Each structure stands twice: as structure tokens, then as C-alpha cells.
């Protein structure tokens, strides 16, 4: 599915939003040139072929060092990644680290911990990939990651200024059009969309450009460094930490787009094209993936 690429004709569009989170403002006119974009996020099956052919070892499969994280507890310097773990009781404060666990042995092959696997998940988006992992895959395919502007323009599917990729109503006539959290995050997920975690990349309707999963399912890496006058005023379902406990290694934040299956109406309404979130490039989690872009002169 995501092997296919869609030609996105360049144009000027209204990027960002003045009506949601502060980091999305101001809404402004931006022009993008024509480009190609993967029809869907990179799947487990595609990433497995990449690893088989290249021997790539992901960030999550590589133990961090004291040189990288001098303030870390040495006992925590083991290969692993961050997995969403719903708390037994509603937390008393809105702290993402209350529902995230750094699990040794969690990685793209073991998305929920060392005893899990991707059996039966070939057509689900690959997760537990850092920005470096996504960049390496894109380079192997002769592609690149999309810019934030390209990603947002494509996600809108030709709908200028709409809140969502399909219009201004989240669930028109009660229809679930993306994989996001229904219920009270982080404890109650009614799964009206049919999924507690990730979903196959073509499980929901494509947008106006024929692109799948531009909203929800998994956050997606972009090329861009994250830069705004201030950090987001509200928290999110995404942990904004380095992969191992301790002080983060110096790094620019990169922009994530699209929201994920953990975005919820009561907490993180980032299942919108304008939404964006900063993430350290060495971070990997159970709800971050990616798709690739290509310049037209390189791909027809």
C-alpha cells in the first residue's frame, strides 16, 4: 500500500491555525512546489525488507551510553523504547510520563515490550523508529522525509482551512474517519473506531488527495526543526523526553505531524492537519512512525 506514491500539485495554502493550540499560530499563507508523497505510512512489512537488505539497527535496539546521557541512572542504559501503558486510575496531574513506560527490549519488532511481536501486523505502520531510522529508510528508497509544510498541505487534501482532513466535524454522522482515542484519555478507550492501538494503514478512508492515515494512527516525522517563540502551552499524549531516563542529549527538536491513536478530545486534540508537536530526534515510541516524500525531478 504505502509503496505507492501520490503526486501532490504545488500551490499556496493557509498553513497553521489561530483557533487551536498556540504553537500552530499564526495561520499564514505558504507555498509548496509539486512533490510525491507515500500514499500511507511505512508498514512493518516494508521496514522489515529494509532491515533484511541493509542490516540497519534502530535507535531502540541500541543501548544508550553515559556519554550521551550523563545524568542517567546507569541501570537504565539498556536498549529499549517507550510504550504507552494506561494507568489503572485516572492520574491526578496531566503528566505524560504517568502513562508511558520505558521498556527494555521494546522496539519495532516488539512494539509492546520484549514478549510482543508484529505477527499479524504486516500492514500496520512501523513504530519505535527514531528520526534517524526514518531518514535511513528514506535514503535507502531514494526518497526523503516530507517538510512540515508539504505534510500539512497534503493532509488537508484540498480543503482550505478546514479543522480536519475531511471537513470541520470530527465524526460526521457518528462515523469514525481516523484512528484516534474515543473516551476519557488515558484510562478509558471505548474504541468506537475498532482499534485500541495501531490499525492497518488503509483501514480508514483516504483524503481528497488519495492519502491514507494523514490523521491519527501514528505521529509522523518530518524534516523540519521545531521552532516557535515558546513551547506548547498544553501537554500531549506524546512523551517529550529522551529515550532513557535522565537528561537528554543535546539535540534539536523535530516536528511531528498528524496525531495518533492516543489523541483524544479531552486531552490532546492534535488529530488535525495544523497540529504539530516537538520531539527529540532520538526518541522512539509505540505511536511514532513516518512516510516518505520525493522531489519530482527525482521521481517523475
C-alpha positions as CSV (number, residue, x, y, z in Angstrom):
1,X,0.0,0.0,0.0
2,X,2.5,2.7,1.1
3,X,4.9,1.7,-1.7
4,X,2.6,3.8,-4.0
5,X,3.3,7.5,-4.2
6,X,0.8,10.3,-4.9
7,X,1.7,13.3,-6.9
8,X,0.8,16.4,-5.0
9,X,0.5,19.5,-7.2
10,X,2.1,22.5,-5.6
11,X,0.1,25.5,-4.6
12,X,-0.3,28.3,-1.9
13,X,-2.3,27.3,1.1
14,X,-3.3,28.6,4.6
15,X,-0.9,26.8,7.0
16,X,-1.5,26.6,10.7
17,X,-4.4,27.7,12.8
18,X,-5.4,30.6,15.0
19,X,-8.1,28.7,16.8
20,X,-6.4,25.8,18.5
21,X,-3.0,25.3,20.2
22,X,-0.7,28.3,20.4
23,X,2.2,26.6,18.6
24,X,0.0,26.4,15.4
25,X,-0.4,30.2,15.1
26,X,-0.3,32.3,13.3
27,X,-2.2,31.0,10.3
28,X,-0.3,32.2,7.3
29,X,-0.1,31.7,3.5
30,X,2.6,29.3,2.5
31,X,3.6,28.0,-1.0
32,X,4.8,24.4,-1.7
33,X,6.1,23.1,-5.0
34,X,4.9,19.9,-6.5
35,X,6.2,16.7,-4.9
36,X,5.5,13.0,-4.4
37,X,4.3,11.6,-1.1
38,X,3.8,8.0,0.1
39,X,0.2,7.0,0.0
40,X,0.4,5.7,3.5
41,X,2.8,5.4,6.4
42,X,5.7,2.9,6.1
43,X,4.5,-0.5,7.3
44,X,6.1,-3.2,9.3
45,X,6.5,-5.4,6.2
46,X,8.3,-2.6,4.3
47,X,10.6,-1.8,7.2
48,X,11.4,-5.5,7.6
49,X,12.6,-5.6,4.0
50,X,14.8,-2.6,4.6
51,X,16.4,-4.2,7.7
52,X,16.8,-7.5,5.9
53,X,18.6,-5.8,3.0
54,X,20.7,-3.3,4.9
55,X,21.2,-4.8,8.4
56,X,20.0,-1.5,9.9
57,X,19.9,-1.5,13.7
58,X,17.4,1.0,15.0
59,X,17.9,3.5,17.8
60,X,15.6,1.5,20.1
61,X,17.8,-1.6,19.6
62,X,21.0,0.3,20.6
63,X,21.8,0.8,24.2
64,X,22.4,4.5,25.2
65,X,25.6,5.4,26.8
66,X,26.6,7.6,29.8
67,X,28.4,9.9,27.3
68,X,25.0,10.6,25.7
69,X,23.1,10.8,28.9
70,X,25.5,11.8,31.7
71,X,22.7,12.2,34.3
72,X,21.0,8.9,33.6
73,X,20.8,6.0,36.0
74,X,23.3,3.5,34.7
75,X,20.9,0.7,35.3
76,X,18.6,2.3,32.7
77,X,21.2,2.3,30.0
78,X,19.8,-0.7,28.1
79,X,18.3,-1.0,24.7
80,X,14.6,-0.2,24.8
81,X,11.8,2.2,23.8
82,X,8.8,3.9,25.2
83,X,5.4,2.1,25.3
84,X,2.0,3.5,26.2
85,X,0.8,1.9,29.4
86,X,-2.6,3.1,30.5
87,X,-2.7,3.8,34.3
88,X,-5.1,1.8,36.5
89,X,-6.6,5.0,37.8
90,X,-7.1,8.5,36.4
91,X,-3.9,10.4,37.1
92,X,-4.0,13.4,39.5
93,X,-2.0,15.5,37.1
94,X,-1.6,15.8,33.4
95,X,1.9,14.4,33.1
96,X,2.6,12.2,30.0
97,X,5.2,10.2,32.0
98,X,2.3,8.8,34.0
99,X,1.2,6.7,31.1
100,X,4.5,6.0,29.3
101,X,6.9,3.2,30.3
102,X,10.5,2.8,29.1
103,X,10.6,-0.9,28.4
104,X,13.8,-2.8,27.9
105,X,13.5,-4.9,24.7
106,X,10.7,-2.8,23.2
107,X,11.5,-2.0,19.5
108,X,9.9,-2.1,16.1
109,X,9.8,-5.9,16.2
110,X,8.4,-5.9,19.7
111,X,6.1,-2.9,19.8
112,X,4.5,-3.5,23.3
113,X,7.6,-5.0,25.0
114,X,10.0,-7.9,24.7
115,X,7.3,-10.6,24.8
116,X,5.2,-9.0,22.0
117,X,5.7,-9.3,18.2
118,X,4.5,-7.9,14.9
119,X,2.9,-11.2,13.8
120,X,-0.3,-10.3,12.0
121,X,0.7,-6.6,11.9
122,X,2.4,-6.5,8.5
123,X,0.1,-3.8,7.2
124,X,0.3,-1.7,10.4
125,X,2.6,1.3,10.5
126,X,6.1,0.6,11.8
127,X,6.6,2.2,15.2
128,X,9.6,2.7,17.6
129,X,11.5,4.4,14.9
130,X,13.6,7.5,15.6
131,X,14.2,10.4,13.2
132,X,17.5,8.8,12.2
133,X,15.8,5.5,11.5
134,X,13.2,7.2,9.3
135,X,15.9,9.1,7.5
136,X,17.9,5.9,6.8
137,X,14.9,4.1,5.4
138,X,14.0,7.1,3.2
139,X,17.6,7.3,1.9
140,X,17.5,3.5,1.1
141,X,14.4,4.1,-1.0
142,X,15.9,7.1,-2.8
143,X,13.4,9.3,-1.0
144,X,13.4,11.8,1.9
145,X,11.1,12.9,4.7
146,X,8.5,15.5,3.9
147,X,8.8,19.0,5.1
148,X,6.2,20.2,7.7
149,X,4.6,22.4,5.0
150,X,4.4,19.6,2.5
151,X,3.0,17.3,5.1
152,X,0.3,19.7,6.2
153,X,-0.7,20.7,2.7
154,X,-1.0,17.1,1.7
155,X,-3.0,16.2,4.8
156,X,-5.6,18.9,4.0
157,X,-6.5,17.1,0.8
158,X,-7.5,20.3,-0.9
159,X,-9.8,21.5,1.9
160,X,-8.6,25.1,2.6
161,X,-8.8,26.0,6.3
162,X,-10.8,23.0,7.5
163,X,-10.2,21.7,11.0
164,X,-9.9,18.1,9.9
165,X,-8.7,16.3,6.8
166,X,-12.3,15.7,5.8
167,X,-14.0,18.9,7.0
168,X,-15.0,20.7,10.2
169,X,-16.8,17.9,12.1
170,X,-14.7,15.3,13.9
171,X,-17.2,12.4,13.4
172,X,-19.8,13.4,10.9
173,X,-23.0,11.4,11.4
174,X,-21.1,9.4,14.1
175,X,-18.7,8.0,11.5
176,X,-15.1,7.4,12.7
177,X,-12.8,8.6,9.9
178,X,-9.5,8.0,11.6
179,X,-7.8,6.0,14.4
180,X,-7.9,8.3,17.5
181,X,-8.9,7.9,21.1
182,X,-12.6,7.7,21.9
183,X,-13.4,8.0,25.6
184,X,-11.6,9.7,28.5
185,X,-7.8,9.6,28.0
186,X,-5.7,8.0,29.4
187,X,-7.8,5.3,31.1
188,X,-10.9,4.7,29.1
189,X,-10.8,3.9,25.4
190,X,-14.2,2.8,24.0
191,X,-12.5,2.0,20.7
192,X,-15.5,3.1,18.6
193,X,-13.1,3.2,15.7
194,X,-12.4,-0.5,16.2
195,X,-8.8,-0.2,17.4
196,X,-7.2,0.0,20.8
197,X,-3.7,0.6,19.3
198,X,-2.5,0.9,15.7
199,X,-4.6,0.0,12.7
200,X,-3.8,-1.2,9.2
201,X,-2.7,1.8,7.1
202,X,-5.7,1.7,4.8
203,X,-8.4,1.0,7.5
204,X,-10.0,4.4,7.1
205,X,-11.0,6.4,4.0
206,X,-8.3,8.3,2.1
207,X,-8.4,12.1,2.0
208,X,-9.1,14.2,-1.1
209,X,-5.6,13.5,-2.5
210,X,-5.9,9.8,-2.1
211,X,-3.6,9.7,1.0
212,X,-4.3,7.3,3.9
213,X,-3.7,7.9,7.7
214,X,-2.8,11.6,7.5
215,X,-4.8,11.9,10.7
216,X,-4.4,9.6,13.7
217,X,-2.9,6.1,13.9
218,X,0.7,7.2,14.3
219,X,2.5,10.5,14.6
220,X,4.8,11.1,11.6
221,X,8.3,12.5,11.5
222,X,9.1,15.5,9.2
223,X,12.3,17.1,8.1
224,X,11.8,20.3,9.9
225,X,13.4,21.5,13.1
226,X,10.7,22.7,15.6
227,X,10.8,26.4,16.2
228,X,8.2,28.7,17.8
229,X,8.5,31.6,20.3
230,X,7.5,29.3,23.2
231,X,6.9,25.6,23.8
232,X,3.3,24.3,23.6
233,X,1.2,25.6,26.4
234,X,-0.7,22.3,26.8
235,X,0.6,18.8,27.2
236,X,0.1,15.9,24.8
237,X,-0.2,12.2,24.5
238,X,3.4,12.1,23.3
239,X,6.3,11.9,25.8
240,X,8.7,14.7,25.3
241,X,11.7,13.1,26.8
242,X,14.9,11.4,25.6
243,X,14.6,7.6,25.2
244,X,16.3,6.8,28.5
245,X,15.5,8.4,31.9
246,X,17.9,11.3,32.7
247,X,19.0,14.4,31.0
248,X,18.5,14.5,27.2
249,X,21.5,14.6,25.0
250,X,21.7,18.0,23.2
251,X,19.5,17.9,20.1
252,X,17.2,20.0,18.1
253,X,13.5,19.1,18.3
254,X,11.9,17.8,15.1
255,X,8.3,18.4,14.1
256,X,5.8,15.5,14.4
257,X,2.5,15.8,12.5
258,X,-0.8,14.1,12.3
259,X,-1.6,13.0,15.8
260,X,-2.0,9.3,16.7
261,X,-4.4,6.7,18.1
262,X,-3.7,8.3,21.5
263,X,-5.0,11.8,20.7
264,X,-8.3,12.5,22.5
265,X,-11.0,15.2,22.7
266,X,-10.5,15.5,26.4
267,X,-6.7,16.0,26.3
268,X,-4.8,16.2,23.1
269,X,-6.8,17.4,20.1
270,X,-3.9,17.1,17.7
271,X,-5.7,14.9,15.1
272,X,-5.8,17.8,12.7
273,X,-3.6,18.9,9.8
274,X,-2.5,22.1,11.5
275,X,-1.4,20.3,14.7
276,X,2.3,19.9,15.4
277,X,4.4,18.7,18.3
278,X,8.1,18.9,19.1
279,X,10.1,15.7,19.6
280,X,13.8,14.9,20.2
281,X,15.1,13.1,17.1
282,X,16.4,10.2,19.2
283,X,13.0,9.4,20.7
284,X,11.1,6.3,19.7
285,X,7.7,5.3,21.0
286,X,4.8,2.9,20.3
287,X,2.9,5.6,18.4
288,X,5.5,7.4,16.2
289,X,6.1,6.3,12.5
290,X,6.7,8.1,9.2
291,X,6.1,8.2,5.5
292,X,8.4,9.4,2.7
293,X,8.4,12.1,0.0
294,X,10.3,12.6,-3.2
295,X,11.1,15.6,-5.3
296,X,9.5,15.3,-8.7
297,X,12.8,15.7,-10.6
298,X,13.9,12.6,-8.8
299,X,10.8,10.6,-9.2
300,X,8.9,11.7,-12.3
